[in-house]
């Protein structure tokens, strides 16, 4: 009995040691960053110590990529010169970028900066919009289709937490443009939708999610880029609407965002004669629009930042120096991506000295920028902990949340004859992937693979914008004799492309299938613009997923096979066919 007691005691002691050692390996909880009231003392002291060039430098943000660079590379040396020599106020992250590299570069640049840098990026679909590794969300139009403030808030929250973990303090999101032009080549699915109230409601939920968790959100593109068929990356569009329409549509979500406390607004490189009749003057350079409307009438007190200053919407009519000068005089606080930033800083400082820019105009912007940095806590700690990244970026809970958002946004627009969920013999199904982009031949490969896992004998065809007519005719011949054809439709939204519509030969193929007497059932799935249906309204079924990713392709296959509920609603109208809010429910098959 004594020996048994000793054994039990030894076992208990071993368990205690094991428990303690296990606890020691459990990482400490990570605190959530918060926006705080800025330290006015630090802001004032810092501002008083600055030279004119240093104040102007704070108003400039330059580009960097978060991929690997040798310390001696020309790219790193140039950025180091801009940070330590020119004293720029911020850096903007672009792809390619990795999680660890981004954080390490952020720390390295912060170490060089006399004043903490404001690090920003375009995280429209979460941090994964620019960085490989974090949680990837669908575009904002998917939020509009899901219609849930909870999903929008969660997306903003995760974006902020992952971004701050990597040293990024500001996202150029949400897009609050109201996409009422189906031919918009650059906003489209980046917009929440065509209903100003829906856009305002969900954008504000996203903004709360971002800013409650320590990151600055940016409402863009002021005063609204949704009603144009031109891309401001290439030229300057004009919004011809009158003031009454602008108030009800374009300006509505911006007013809502300002009232909700958004900390930044991005300008648009487009002319709006009803707000400023000056010929050929984009909003980015307009004092009546930025100071008169946004600052004075709407009461915005945060940062006004430009869209990229290398875009055709401003460079087509003005030199780099004149663009920067006019933007500052219009009321801009931060000049994003100006060509030759050191030259711009010197030019603006000279413009202050010769009286073209009031000193007070520079001081006001420099103060707002410093206040934003202090609100982020950068005056106390500008560095991030690289060793925490594996716990803070892309945990399963975040990935699951993104999956719920994607599933909730899946929209069934049409389902004539109950063709969905698919109930077809595998040998009677043909899947055709049609990409309207050059070099994107296998755009639908993940979708084909997912469909063939469910319909193993399904025939598959691929085409991109360069595929010859003979191959398209071959696909048509095979599809014409099938019972059901599923078309996966792709067209990338990218700056300078000029259109997000479908390749005309692909449209012709679909129309030929639809018009066949006694032809196959035709199911079209858009992994891009929801407006494709305008070209072939006679298809039997039409589903929208708003973006091409492996995740959306997998979800589409599940939805078509009846393995999930479908409940999304159109966030835009498809002219002459379906209104905003239309959407059919599809219930998951039982058994």
C-alpha positions in Angstrom: 0.0 0.0 0.0 2.9 2.4 0.8 4.4 1.7 -2.6 1.1 2.4 -4.3 0.9 5.7 -2.5 4.4 6.6 -3.6 3.5 5.6 -7.2 0.4 7.8 -7.1 2.3 10.7 -5.7 5.0 10.3 -8.4 2.3 10.1 -11.1 0.6 13.2 -9.7 3.9 15.1 -9.6 4.6 14.1 -13.2 1.2 15.3 -14.3 1.8 18.6 -12.6 5.1 19.0 -14.3 3.6 18.0 -17.7 0.7 20.5 -17.1 3.0 23.3 -16.2 5.4 22.7 -19.1 2.4 22.5 -21.5 1.1 25.8 -20.1 4.5 27.4 -20.6 4.2 26.5 -24.3 0.8 28.1 -24.7 1.4 31.5 -26.4 0.3 34.6 -24.5 -3.0 36.1 -25.8 -2.5 38.8 -28.5 -4.1 42.1 -27.6 -6.4 43.8 -30.2 -5.1 47.1 -31.5 -7.4 50.1 -30.9 -7.7 53.6 -32.3 -7.2 56.0 -29.5 -7.5 59.8 -28.9 -4.3 61.2 -30.3 -1.7 62.6 -27.9 -2.0 66.3 -28.7 1.3 67.0 -26.9 3.2 64.6 -29.1 1.5 66.0 -32.2 2.3 69.6 -31.3 5.9 68.9 -30.3 6.6 66.9 -33.5 5.0 69.5 -35.7 7.0 72.4 -34.2 10.3 70.6 -34.7 9.6 69.9 -38.4 11.1 71.9 -41.3 8.9 72.9 -44.2 10.3 70.1 -46.3 9.6 67.6 -43.5 6.0 68.8 -43.3 5.5 68.5 -47.0 7.2 65.1 -46.9 4.6 63.9 -44.5 2.0 64.5 -47.3 3.6 62.0 -49.7 3.1 58.2 -49.7 5.2 55.9 -52.0 4.9 52.4 -53.3 6.7 49.3 -52.0 6.2 45.5 -52.5 6.4 43.0 -49.7 8.4 40.4 -51.5 12.1 39.5 -50.9 14.7 42.1 -51.7 18.4 42.0 -51.0 19.4 44.9 -48.7 21.7 46.2 -51.4 19.1 46.2 -54.1 18.3 49.4 -56.0 14.7 49.1 -54.9 15.5 49.0 -51.2 18.1 51.8 -51.5 15.6 54.1 -53.3 13.0 53.5 -50.6 15.5 54.0 -47.8 16.4 57.3 -49.4 12.8 58.4 -49.6 12.1 57.4 -46.0 15.3 58.7 -44.3 16.3 61.4 -46.7 13.0 62.9 -48.1 11.1 62.1 -45.0 8.0 60.8 -46.8 4.9 60.2 -44.5 3.9 56.8 -45.6 4.4 53.7 -47.7 1.8 51.8 -49.7 2.0 48.0 -50.0 1.5 46.3 -53.4 1.8 42.7 -54.5 3.9 40.6 -54.7 4.0 40.4 -51.0 4.4 37.7 -48.3 3.3 37.9 -44.7 6.7 37.7 -43.1 8.5 39.8 -45.7 5.9 42.5 -45.4 6.2 42.7 -41.6 10.0 42.6 -41.7 10.1 45.4 -44.3 7.6 47.4 -42.3 9.8 47.2 -39.2 12.9 48.0 -41.2 11.4 51.1 -42.8 9.9 52.3 -39.5 13.4 52.0 -38.0 14.7 54.4 -40.6 11.9 57.0 -40.3 12.3 60.1 -38.1 8.5 60.2 -37.7 6.6 57.0 -37.7 5.4 55.9 -41.2 1.7 55.5 -42.0 1.7 52.1 -43.8 -1.3 51.5 -46.1 -2.6 49.1 -48.7 -5.6 48.3 -50.8 -7.3 45.6 -48.8 -10.6 45.5 -50.6 -10.9 41.7 -50.3 -9.1 41.5 -47.0 -5.3 41.5 -46.5 -5.0 38.8 -49.1 -6.0 41.3 -51.8 -2.3 42.3 -51.7 -0.5 39.7 -49.6 -0.2 35.9 -50.1 -1.2 34.0 -47.0 -3.9 36.0 -45.1 -7.6 35.5 -45.2 -9.1 36.0 -48.7 -12.7 37.5 -48.9 -14.9 37.9 -51.9 -15.3 41.4 -53.4 -17.6 44.0 -51.9 -20.4 43.1 -54.4 -20.5 39.7 -52.7 -21.2 41.5 -49.4 -24.1 43.3 -51.2 -25.4 40.0 -52.3 -25.3 38.5 -48.8 -26.8 41.6 -47.4 -25.5 41.0 -43.9 -24.0 43.7 -41.7 -22.6 41.0 -39.4 -20.6 39.6 -42.4 -19.5 43.0 -43.4 -18.3 43.9 -39.9 -16.5 40.5 -39.6 -14.7 41.1 -42.9 -13.6 44.6 -41.7 -12.5 43.2 -38.3 -10.4 40.4 -39.8 -8.9 42.8 -42.4 -7.8 45.1 -39.6 -6.4 42.4 -37.3 -4.4 40.7 -40.0 -3.2 44.0 -41.5 -2.0 45.4 -38.2 -0.2 42.2 -37.4 1.9 42.8 -40.5 2.5 46.5 -39.8 -0.2 48.0 -42.1 -2.3 50.7 -40.5 -4.7 51.9 -43.2 -6.8 50.2 -45.8 -8.0 52.0 -48.9 -11.4 50.4 -48.5 -14.4 50.2 -48.6 -15.4 51.2 -52.1 -18.6 53.1 -51.6 -19.2 53.9 -55.2 -22.8 53.1 -56.3 -22.4 50.9 -59.4 -25.4 52.0 -61.5 -23.7 51.7 -64.8 -23.5 48.1 -66.1 -20.7 49.0 -68.4 -18.4 50.4 -65.6 -15.0 48.9 -66.5 -13.2 49.5 -63.2 -15.7 49.6 -60.3 -18.2 46.9 -61.1 -17.9 44.0 -58.5 -15.7 46.2 -56.3 -18.9 48.1 -55.5 -21.3 46.8 -52.9 -24.2 47.4 -55.4 -26.6 49.8 -57.1 -28.7 50.7 -54.1 -27.3 53.7 -52.2 -28.9 52.6 -48.9 -27.5 49.1 -49.2 -24.1 50.5 -50.0 -24.2 52.9 -47.1 -25.4 50.3 -44.6 -22.9 47.6 -45.4 -20.0 50.0 -46.0 -20.6 51.4 -42.5 -20.6 48.0 -41.0 -17.3 47.2 -42.7 -15.9 50.6 -41.5 -16.9 49.8 -37.9 -15.2 46.4 -38.2 -12.0 48.0 -39.4 -11.8 50.9 -37.1 -13.0 49.1 -34.0 -9.9 46.9 -34.4 -7.3 49.5 -34.8 -7.0 50.3 -38.6 -8.0 53.4 -40.5 -10.7 52.8 -43.2 -11.0 54.8 -46.3 -14.3 55.5 -48.2 -13.6 55.8 -51.9 -13.8 57.3 -54.7 -15.2 60.7 -53.8 -17.6 62.0 -55.0 -18.5 58.7 -56.7 -17.2 56.6 -59.6 -20.1 54.2 -60.1 -21.8 55.9 -63.1 -19.1 55.8 -65.8 -18.2 53.6 -68.6 -14.6 54.8 -68.6 -11.6 53.9 -66.5 -9.8 56.8 -64.7 -6.6 54.8 -64.8 -6.4 55.7 -68.5 -8.4 58.9 -68.9 -10.6 61.3 -67.0 -14.3 60.3 -67.1 -17.1 62.8 -66.6 -20.2 62.2 -64.4 -23.0 64.2 -66.1 -25.7 63.8 -63.5 -27.4 66.8 -62.0 -27.1 67.8 -58.3 -30.4 66.1 -57.2 -29.3 62.7 -58.6 -25.8 63.1 -57.1 -27.3 63.8 -53.7 -29.6 60.8 -53.8 -27.1 58.3 -55.3 -23.4 59.1 -55.5 -23.1 61.3 -52.4 -25.4 59.3 -50.1 -23.0 56.6 -49.0 -20.2 59.1 -48.5 -22.4 61.2 -46.2 -23.3 58.0 -44.3 -19.6 57.1 -44.0 -18.7 60.5 -42.7 -21.5 60.4 -40.2 -20.3 57.0 -39.1 -16.9 58.4 -38.4 -14.8 57.1 -41.3 -11.2 58.3 -40.8 -10.2 58.8 -44.4 -11.7 59.5 -47.9 -10.1 58.9 -51.2 -10.7 61.2 -54.2 -11.7 60.3 -57.7 -10.0 61.4 -60.9 -13.2 62.3 -62.7 -15.0 65.5 -63.6 -18.4 66.3 -62.0 -19.7 69.5 -63.6 -22.7 69.8 -61.3 -20.2 70.1 -58.4 -17.5 72.1 -60.1 -18.1 73.4 -63.6 -14.4 74.2 -64.3 -13.7 72.5 -67.7 -11.4 69.5 -67.5 -10.8 69.6 -63.8 -11.0 66.3 -61.9 -12.4 66.1 -58.4 -9.0 65.4 -57.0 -7.9 68.9 -57.9 -11.2 70.7 -57.1 -11.4 73.0 -54.0 -15.3 73.3 -54.4 -15.6 69.5 -54.2 -12.9 68.6 -51.6 -13.0 71.7 -49.3 -16.4 73.2 -50.1 -18.4 70.0 -50.2 -16.5 67.3 -48.3 -14.9 69.4 -45.6 -17.3 72.3 -45.1 -20.8 71.0 -46.1 -20.4 67.4 -45.1 -18.2 68.1 -42.1 -15.5 65.6 -42.7 -12.5 66.0 -40.4 -10.3 63.1 -41.3 -7.7 62.5 -43.9 -8.3 63.3 -47.6 -6.1 61.1 -49.8 -5.8 61.1 -53.5 -6.2 58.2 -55.8 -2.8 57.3 -57.4 -1.3 60.4 -59.0 0.2 58.4 -61.9 -3.2 57.6 -63.4 -4.4 59.0 -66.7 -7.3 60.8 -65.0 -4.9 63.5 -63.8 -1.7 63.0 -65.9 -3.5 63.4 -69.2 -3.9 67.2 -68.7 -1.5 68.2 -66.0 2.2 67.8 -65.1 3.2 65.9 -62.0 4.1 69.2 -60.3 0.9 71.0 -61.2 -1.2 68.0 -60.2 0.5 68.0 -56.7 0.1 71.8 -56.4 -3.5 71.8 -57.4 -4.4 68.8 -55.2 -2.9 70.5 -52.1 -4.7 73.8 -52.8 -7.9 71.8 -53.3 -7.6 70.4 -49.7 -5.8 67.0 -50.1 -3.8 65.8 -47.1 -1.8 63.0 -48.7 -0.6 62.6 -52.2 -0.5 58.9 -53.1 2.2 57.6 -55.5 3.2 60.8 -57.2 5.8 60.2 -59.9 9.3 61.5 -58.8 8.3 62.0 -55.1 11.5 63.8 -54.1 11.0 66.3 -56.9 7.4 66.8 -55.8 8.4 67.6 -52.2 11.0 70.1 -53.3 8.5 71.7 -55.7 5.7 72.1 -53.1 8.1 73.5 -50.5 9.2 76.1 -53.1 5.6 76.9 -53.8 5.0 77.6 -50.1 8.1 79.9 -50.0 7.0 81.9 -53.0 3.4 82.2 -51.7 1.5 80.0 -54.0 0.6 77.7 -51.1 -0.3 79.2 -47.7 1.8 77.8 -44.8 -1.4 77.2 -42.9 -2.6 74.8 -45.7 0.6 72.6 -45.2 0.4 72.8 -41.4 -3.3 71.7 -41.4 -2.5 68.5 -43.4 0.7 67.7 -41.5 -1.2 68.0 -38.2 -4.0 65.7 -39.5 -1.5 63.1 -40.6 0.3 63.2 -37.2 -3.0 62.9 -35.4 -3.8 59.8 -37.4 -0.5 58.3 -36.6 -1.0 59.1 -32.9 -4.5 57.6 -33.0 -2.9 54.4 -34.3 -0.5 54.5 -31.3 2.6 54.8 -33.6 4.0 57.6 -31.3 4.3 54.9 -28.6 5.2 51.8 -30.7 5.7 51.7 -34.4 7.0 48.1 -34.7 5.2 44.7 -35.1 6.1 41.3 -33.6 7.1 39.1 -36.5 7.1 36.0 -34.2 3.4 36.4 -33.6 2.4 36.3 -37.3 1.6 32.5 -37.4 -0.9 33.0 -34.6 -2.5 36.2 -35.9 -2.8 35.7 -39.7 -5.2 33.2 -41.3 -6.3 31.1 -38.3 -9.1 28.6 -39.1 -11.7 30.8 -37.5 -10.9 33.6 -40.0 -10.9 31.2 -43.0 -14.3 29.8 -41.9 -15.7 33.3 -41.7 -14.6 34.1 -45.2 -16.2 30.9 -46.4 -19.5 31.9 -44.8 -19.3 35.2 -46.6 -18.7 33.5 -49.9 -21.5 31.0 -49.4 -23.9 33.6 -48.3 -23.3 35.7 -51.4 -23.9 33.0 -54.0 -26.8 34.2 -56.0 -29.2 32.2 -58.2 -30.8 34.6 -60.6 -32.6 32.2 -62.8 -33.6 28.5 -62.6 -36.2 27.7 -65.3 -37.7 24.2 -65.0 -35.8 23.5 -61.8 -32.7 22.5 -63.7 -30.7 23.1 -60.5 -29.6 21.3 -58.5 -28.2 19.2 -61.3 -29.6 15.7 -61.7 -28.0 14.5 -64.9 -26.2 11.3 -65.9 -22.4 12.1 -65.8 -21.9 11.2 -69.5 -24.7 13.7 -70.4 -22.9 16.8 -68.9 -20.5 19.1 -70.7 -18.6 21.8 -68.8 -17.1 24.7 -70.8 -14.8 27.2 -69.3 -14.8 30.6 -71.2 -12.3 33.3 -70.2 -12.4 36.6 -72.0 -8.7 37.3 -71.0 -5.6 36.5 -73.0 -3.4 33.9 -71.5 -6.1 32.7 -69.1 -6.9 29.5 -70.9 -7.3 27.3 -67.8 -9.3 30.0 -65.8 -11.9 27.4 -64.8 -9.6 24.5 -64.1 -10.6 24.3 -60.4 -14.3 24.4 -61.4 -13.9 21.6 -63.9 -12.0 19.5 -61.4 -14.7 20.1 -58.8 -17.5 19.3 -61.3 -15.7 16.1 -62.4 -15.4 14.9 -58.8 -19.2 14.9 -58.8 -19.8 14.0 -62.5 -16.7 11.9 -63.4 -17.6 11.3 -67.1 -18.4 15.0 -67.8 -16.7 16.3 -71.0 -14.7 19.6 -70.5 -13.5 22.3 -72.8 -11.4 25.4 -72.2 -11.1 28.7 -74.1 -9.6 32.1 -73.6 -9.8 35.3 -75.6 -7.2 33.9 -78.1 -8.8 30.5 -78.7 -9.6 29.8 -82.3 -13.1 29.4 -83.8 -12.4 25.8 -84.6 -12.0 24.9 -81.0 -15.1 26.8 -80.1 -17.0 25.0 -82.8 -15.7 21.7 -81.4 -17.0 22.6 -77.9 -20.4 23.7 -79.5 -20.7 20.3 -81.3 -20.1 18.3 -78.2 -22.4 20.5 -76.0 -25.2 20.5 -78.6 -25.7 16.7 -78.2 -25.5 16.7 -74.4 -28.4 16.8 -71.9 -27.0 19.7 -69.9 -24.2 22.3 -70.5 -22.6 24.2 -67.7 -20.7 27.4 -68.8 -18.1 28.9 -66.4 -17.7 32.6 -67.4 -14.6 34.7 -66.6 -13.4 38.2 -67.3 -10.9 39.9 -65.1 -11.5 43.4 -63.7 -8.2 45.2 -64.0 -7.0 48.8 -64.5 -6.4 49.8 -68.0 -8.3 46.9 -69.5 -11.2 49.1 -70.5 -14.0 46.5 -70.2 -15.1 43.6 -68.0 -17.5 42.2 -70.6 -17.3 38.9 -72.4 -15.4 38.0 -75.6 -18.0 38.4 -78.4 -17.2 34.9 -79.9 -18.0 33.4 -76.5 -21.3 35.2 -76.4 -22.0 33.9 -79.8 -21.3 30.3 -78.7 -23.7 30.6 -75.8 -26.4 32.2 -77.9 -26.1 29.4 -80.5 -26.6 26.8 -77.7 -29.6 28.6 -76.2 -31.3 28.9 -79.6 -30.9 25.2 -80.6 -34.3 23.6 -81.0 -34.6 20.7 -78.6 -31.1 21.6 -77.4 -29.4 21.1 -74.1 -30.3 22.7 -70.8 -27.9 25.6 -70.5 -26.5 26.7 -67.1 -24.3 29.8 -67.0 -22.2 30.6 -63.9 -20.5 34.1 -63.7 -17.3 34.3 -61.8 -17.1 38.0 -62.6 -19.6 40.7 -63.5 -23.3 39.8 -62.8 -24.3 41.7 -65.9 -23.3 39.0 -68.4 -26.9 37.7 -68.5 -27.8 40.7 -70.7 -26.2 38.8 -73.6 -28.0 35.5 -73.4 -31.2 35.9 -71.3 -32.5 32.6 -72.6 -30.3 30.4 -70.6 -32.1 28.0 -68.3 -30.2 28.9 -65.2 -27.8 31.7 -64.1 -25.7 31.9 -61.0 -23.4 34.7 -59.8 -20.3 34.4 -57.6 -18.7 37.8 -58.4 -15.0 36.7 -58.5 -12.7 34.0 -59.9 -10.8 32.2 -57.1 -10.4 28.5 -56.4 -12.7 29.1 -53.4 -15.5 30.5 -55.6 -15.1 27.7 -58.1 -15.4 25.1 -55.4 -18.5 26.8 -53.9 -20.1 27.0 -57.4 -19.7 23.3 -57.9 -21.3 22.6 -54.5 -24.2 24.9 -55.2 -24.9 23.4 -58.6 -24.8 19.9 -57.1 -27.3 20.8 -54.3 -24.7 20.4 -51.5 -25.4 23.8 -49.9 -28.2 26.4 -49.5 -28.2 29.3 -51.9 -29.8 32.5 -50.7 -27.9 35.6 -52.2 -29.8 38.5 -53.7 -28.7 40.6 -56.7 -27.1 43.8 -55.3 -27.5 45.4 -58.8 -30.2 45.4 -61.4 -29.7 43.6 -64.7 -31.3 46.0 -67.1 -34.7 44.9 -68.5 -34.4 41.6 -66.7 -34.1 41.5 -62.9 -34.1 44.3 -60.2 -31.9 44.9 -57.2 -32.9 42.3 -54.5 -33.9 39.6 -56.9 -32.7 36.1 -56.0 -34.0 32.6 -55.9 -33.5 30.2 -53.0 -32.0 26.8 -53.6 -32.1 24.4 -50.7 -29.5 21.8 -50.0 -30.5 18.3 -51.2 -31.4 15.9 -48.4 -29.6 12.6 -48.3 
